[in-house]
């Protein structure tokens, strides 16, 4: 459909520009043939020529109108497809990409960069195509009507080429700078607004204002240079055009006096020479949009060329009825910076067992959770679920089998019910309520202004941190995963909030394999097994009771925690 519209648009614009160019030729006919015949009493040629001029003008207007209409539809189809493709691809990319590519840069790709492309397609593209066709037809008409006048105009191409080349080189450099400066503005703004609490808490407003002021000044300075380039290029075009028309008039006037050229032909040559340069300014504006859009397209293409670091299997292995048996087999993992986090790691987690991972920051606990969730793949070795390498599983099967609840219980815009049903799309209200009851969230949800229909706004603005976490537990419960990972799920809660969540955990973990990552040892008490991590290695592995009774690191950690409660 887009191709058909494109061909129709092209046919319309070719027709419209050909009709526009016919005007000066008809004027020449009128002066050199129509008027002399009318003086002899034969008015028919004049009527036909005037009628042809009026008809050509009307048809040119109609075809241009339809061209703009079809071109607008094509442009919208292209932008719609590109926006969908960029959004889908950005979601498809692995966690590693999103941990290194800032949210501000991602937003810039979908907003300011897309707007640059839209501007190019909506205005610049149409004007450029129409302008180039008009100039081509004008040149053909001029060389047909009077080759000598065309040669004069051809000479003007020499300074025009050098001026345009200078303009292209300088605008390309400066427009790339404007895109970089624009992206820095967006990134700084997003980071400031995202961390507004920290900004206010540490009185960082003035420093941020100074930084933003500097970025705005850089952006203004780069744009000022671009404007200066246009301030030289546009007058240069006008000057070359006027000088060319003057020479055509001078040489043509001399030939008229010699009787070698008709007055009508001279007038048409002047009109052609003058109109030839009219689209140049529009083409310059197109180049303006093109340079901006080209820089934007480079950045968008950079995202689209990114490949997921965790690709889905092309021939996935069907996952049999799941039990939840997890195994790390000779796993080694290093992040892209080359730092090894897990060196030659082996671990067997029987189905239905709840294990707690404890240890200092950087010990490798969260990395293990990311490997089980397949946010990353091991550098070496394999992670298996019920005997199947996670690399061989279909992504949908893995996401149904393994669910992670993180420290930041993110709630999307929408109602409480909609947030819970994310765990099971299409779930009935009864299923949603049952999952909330199971984790102890039903009562507080009913106390909200609109119950389950309450809009949580951004990041759960209407509910407390503990309530947010309970909603995320209900979301995990309704998903009914075989393996559940809790990554610091209670670390941001106060004591009452943690107690409220602890009751929900008892129900949530029952009958499934669970991995709990926690600094608070109160959460560890519900585990069947505790693994103490240090520098990517297991240094202790036993039941909580035995480790507490021993003299190892966990015993010391537990004693320090108990002392802190006194």
N, C-alpha and C positions, 0 to 999 in steps of 0.2 A: 504493500500500500504506500509506503514511504517512497519507494522507487518510482511508482506511477506518478505520484504528486510531484516528484522531482523532475521527471521528464516533461510533465505538463507545464510546470513553472518555467523550465528552460525554453520551451516552445513559445510561451507567452512573452517572455522578456525579449527573445530574439525578434519576434514580430513587432513588439511595441517600439524597440529601438530603431528597427528598419523604417517604420512609419515616421518616427521623429526626424530621421535623417532626410527623408524625402522632401521636407518642407522647403529648404533653400533651393533645391533643384526645381521645384514647381514655381518658386518665385522667379527664378531665372527664365523659365519658359514663358511666364506671364509677361515679363518686361521685354524680352527679345522677340517673342512671337505673338503672344496674346494681344498686347497693346498695339503693335503695328497693324494686325489684322482688324482690330476694332476701329482703328483710324480709317481703314478702308471700308468700314460698314459691316464687316463680318464679326459679330460678337460671339459666335459659337465657341471658338477656341478659348476665349476669356472665361466664359461660363463653365466650360469643362474643366479648365485648370483651377479656377476658384472652387468649384464643387469638389474636385479631387483633393485640394488642400484642406477643405473643411472636413471631408470624409476621413482623410488620413489623420487629422488631429483628433477626431472623435474616436476612431478605432485605436489610436495610440493611448488615449486616456482610458478606454475600456480595458484594453489588454494589460496596461500597467496595474489597474485596480485588481484584476483577477490574478495577475502575477503576485502582487503583494499578499493577496488572500491565501493563495496556495503556498507561497514561500513561508508565510507565518505558520501554517499548519505543519509544514516539513520541519521548521525550526523547533516548534514545540515538541514534535515527536522525537527529534534528536535529543533535546534536553531532557525530556521525560525518561528516555531510555538510558541516557548517561547517568542521571541522578539515581535511578534504580540500580544500575550496574555498580556504581561506586558504593552505594549503601550496602548492597548485598555482599560485595567483595570485602568491604571493611569489616563486616560482621563475620565473614568466613575466615579472615586472617586469624592466626593463632594468638594466644595470650602474649607470647614473646614480643610480637609487633606492638601491641597496645601498651606494653610496659615500657617500651622505648620511644614510641611515637606519641608525643604529648597530645592531650585532648584538644588543646587550642589549635594545633596544626591540623588535626582531623576536621575540626569545625571550619577552619579556613578553607579546606578543600571543598566542603559542601556548601559554603556560603559565598565568600568574596571571589574565589576562583571560578565557581559555577556562574556567578553573576557576570564575570568578564567574558566567559564563553557565550552567555545569553546575549550580552550586548553586541558581540561580534556577529552572531547569527541574526539577531533581530533587525539591526540597522546596517552595520558595516558590510555584511555579506551581500545583502540585496543591492546596496549602492555600488559595491565594487563590481558585481557582475553586470549590472545595468550600465555602469560607467565604462567598463572595458569594451563592452559590445558597442556602445555609442561611439567611442573613440575609433574603434575598428571600422565601423560602417562609415563614419565621417571621413576617415582617411581614404577608404575605397571610393567614396563619392567624389572627394576632391581630386584624386588622381584620375578619375574618369572625366570629370568636368574640365579640369585644367591641370595637366601634369606639371607645368612650370610653377604654379602656385604651391603645388604639393612639394616640389623640391625645396622651395624656400622654407616650408614648414619642417621638412626633413632635417635641414641644417640646424633648426632650433632644438632638435633632439639631443645634440651634443652637450650643451650646457644643462639641459634638462636631465640627462643621464647622470652627470657628475653631481648635480644638486640632490637628486633623489638618492643616489648611492650614499652620499654623505649623511643624509637624513636617516636612511635605513640603519646604517652602522651605529650611529649615536643613539637612536631611539631604542634599538635592540638592547644595548647595554643598560640604558637608564630604566627601561621598563622592567628588566629583570630585577634591578635594584628596588623598584617600587613594590614588586610582589614580595620580596624579602622583607622590606620595611613594613608592609601591610600585615604580613604573617606575624612579625614580632609584636605589633600592636595588639593583634587578636589574642596571641598566646599570653601576653602580659595581662590583658584585661580578664581573660578566662581564669588564669591562675589567681588573680587578686579576688575576683568574685567567688571563686570556689573556696578559697581559704579566708573568707572575710572575717570569720571569728578570730583566727590567729592574727589577722591584720589589726583588728581592733584591740585584741588582748595585748599585743606588744607595741601598740601605738605606731604602727608602720605606715599610717596614711601618708604622712609627708614624704617619706622616702619613696613610696610607691608613686606619689604624684610627681616627684622629681624625675624618677625613672621614666614614667609615662610621658612626661613633658619632653624629655630627651628623644624618646622614640617618635613622638609626634613631630618634633622639629626635623628629625632625619627624614621622615615621610614627606613633610612639606618641602624640604630642600630638594629631594629627588624629583618631586612633581614639578617644582619650579624650573628645574633644568629641562624637563620634558616640554613645558610650556614655552621656554625660550627657544627650543629647537623649532617648534611650530611657528614662533614669531619670526624666524628666519626663512623657513621653507615656504609658507603661504605667500608672503610678499614676493619671494623669488619666482614662484609660479606665475603670479600676476604679471610681474615685470617681463618674463620671457614671453608670455602670451601676448602682451601688448606690443612688444617689439616685433614679434612675428607678424601680427596683424598690420602693423605700420609698413613693413617691407612688402607684404602682399598687396597692400593698397598702393604703395609707391610704384612697384613694378607693374601691377595691373592697370593703374591709371595711365602710365606711359604707353602701354600696349593698346589701351582704348583710344588714346589720342592718335596712335599710328594706324588705327583701324584693324588691328589684329585680334581684338577681343571685344565681345559684346558687353554692354553695361550690365545686363542681367547676370551674365556669367561672373563678372567682377564682383557684383553684390553677393552672389551665392558663395564665391571663394572667401570673401571677407567673413560672411556668416559662418562658413565651415571652419575657418581658421580660428575665429573667436570662440565658437562653441566647442571646438576640440579640447580646449584647456579647462572648460567648465567642470567636467567630472574629476579633474586632477585633484581639486581640493577635497572632494568626497572620497577619492581613492586615498588621499593622504590621511583623512580621518579614519578610513578603514584600516590603514596601516597602523594608525594609532591604536585602534581596538585590537588589531591582529597581534601587535607586539605584547599588549597587556594579556590577551587571551593565550598567546603562545607560551608566555611565562607561566600562566595558570595551568595550561594543558600539560606542560612539563611536570609540574608538581602532581597533578591528578594522575598522569601516566605513571609517575613514580610509585604511587599507591597501587594502581591497577596491575603493575608489573610485579608487585610483591607476591610471593608464593607462601602459602601456609607452611610453617615449619613443622607442623604436625598434620601431614596429609591423610585424608581418609583412604581406607583400603579400596582398591579397584575391584577386588573379588573378595568381599567380606565373608567371614565364617559365621554362619548362623549361631546364635547363642542359645544353647539348650536351656531347659528350665533351670533357673539360677539358684545356686546355693550360697554363693558369697565367699568362696575360698580364694584368698589372695596370696600370691607368691612373688617375691622379688628374687630373680635368678641372676646372680653375678652382675648386679646393676652398677654401672658407673654413670655419673651425670656431672656435666660441667655446663655452665651458662655460656653465652656467646662470647663473653670476655675471657674465656679460657679457664676461669677459676673452677677447680674440681670441688663439688659439694659432697657428693657421695662416691667414695672410692671403693669399688668391689663390695657391694652391699648385698646381703642375702637375708631374706625374712620370709617366714611362713605364718600366715594368719588364717587359722581354721574358720570355716563358715560359722556364723552366729556369734563369734567372739567379739567382745568389746575391749579394745586396747587403748591405752593412753600413751601418747608420746610426750615426753617432757625433756627439758634440757635448756641450755642457754640460747640466747639469740644467735642465729647463724649455725646452729648445730645440724640443720638439715630436715627439721620436722615439716615445715611447710613445703619444702621441695618434694618430700615423699607424698604429701597430699596432692600436689600438682601432677606428679607422675601417675598416681592412682586415678585421678580424674582425666588423665591424658591431656592436660594443658601443655605438657612437654613430653617428649619421648626421651628415653635413656640414651646417653651417648654410646653405651655398650650394655649388653645384656637385655633382659626383658622383664616386663611386669605382666603377670597373668591373672586372669579371672576365671576360676573354674577350669583351669588348664588351657585356656585360650589366650594367646598373646594379645594384649590390648591393641596392637597395631593392626591385627587381623579382624577386628570387630567393626561393624558398621557404626557410624557416629550415633545414630538414633538409638541403637541397642545399648551402646555404652552409656548414653545420657539417661536412659531409663533405668539402667542397673546401678549407676553410681551418681549420687547427689552430694554436693558440698554445701554446707551452711557456713558462711564466713562471719568474721567479726562485724563487718558492716552489713547489717541485714537490710539490703537495698529494697525499697518499695517503689514500684513504678507509679506514675500518675494513673489514677483510677480508684475504684472502690476497694475496700478490704477484701470483699468476695473475689474480685477480679485478680487481686494479688495472690490470694491463696490458690485460685484455680490455675495459675501458671504451672503448678506442679502436675496438673492433670487437665489439659484443655478440654472444655466441654463438660466438666463436672457439674452435677446438679447442685442446687442449693443445699439439699439434705447432706450430700457427700461433703460439701464445704463445711457445713456446721458440725458434722461428725468429726472431721479432722481437727477442727478448732476445739471441740470438747475434749478430744483425746489428749491434747497437749495443754489443756487448761486455759485456753484463750477465749472460750465462748462467752464467759461472763463479762469480761471487760469490753469485748466487741459489742455486746448488747447495750452497754452503757454509753457507747459513742453516740453522737447526735443522730445519725441515721443508721445505726447498727451496722450490718454487713454492707450496706450501701454507702457508708461514709467515705468521702473522697480523702485519701491520705495525703494528697498534694505531693509536693516534691520531697523526696526522702522521708516520707512518713511524718510530716510536720505536725499532724494532729495527735500523734501517739508518742509515748515515752520510748526510751531505748529498750527497756525490758519488754514492752508490748510489741515493739517492732520485731524483736527477736522471736517472740512467741508466734507472731504471724508467719515469720520465715520458717519456724518449726512446723506449723500447720501446713505450709506449702510443701515442705519436705515429706511430711506424713502422708498427704494425699497422693504424692508421687509414688509412694510405696517402693522405694529403691531396695535393691539387695544389699548394697554397700552405702553407708552413710558416713560422711566425713564432716567433723565439726572443727573448723580451723579458728581457734581463739574465739569461739562463739559467745563466750560469756565475759570476755576480758574487759569490755567497756561498760559493764553493768555495776550498779551499786549492790549492796548486800541484799536489800529487799527484792530488787529486780532479779538478782542471781537466784535467790530462793524460789521465786516464781517460775523462773526458767528451769531450774533443777527438777521441779515436779513434772514439767512437760517433757524433759529429757528421758525420764524413766519410761514413759509410754513410747516415745519416739524411737528409742534404741531397742526395744524388746523384739526379739526374733529376727534380728538382722546383724550383719557384720558392721561394726562401727569403729572408726578411728577418731579419737579425741585428741586434739592438740590444745594444750592449755598451760598457762603459766600459773593459774590459780589451782592449787592442789585440792581444793574442795570439789572441783569438777572431776578429778581423777578417782575419787572414792567409788564411783559407780562402775569403774572398769574392772574386767576380769584379769587384766594383765597390764603391766606397766613396762614400757621400754624407755630407758634413759639414753639420750643421744648426746654425743659430743664429737665435734669435728667430723660429722658424717658417719660415725661408727656407733654401734650399740655397745655401751659399757655395762649396762645392767638390764636384765630381762626376767621378770618374775611377777607373782601376784602382789598387789599393793601391801597386803599384810606382811608377807615375808620380807619385802624390801624395807618396810618401815622398821621391822624388828632387827634388820641387819645393821651393818656399819658403813654401808656404801654412800654414794652421793645422794641417792634419793632419800635415804634416812636423814641425812643432814638437811636436805631441802625441806623435808617434812617437819623436822624439829624447828627449823628457822620459821617456817610458816605458822606453826602452833604458837611459838613465842610471840609472833607479831600480833596474834589475836588477844593476848593478855593485856 
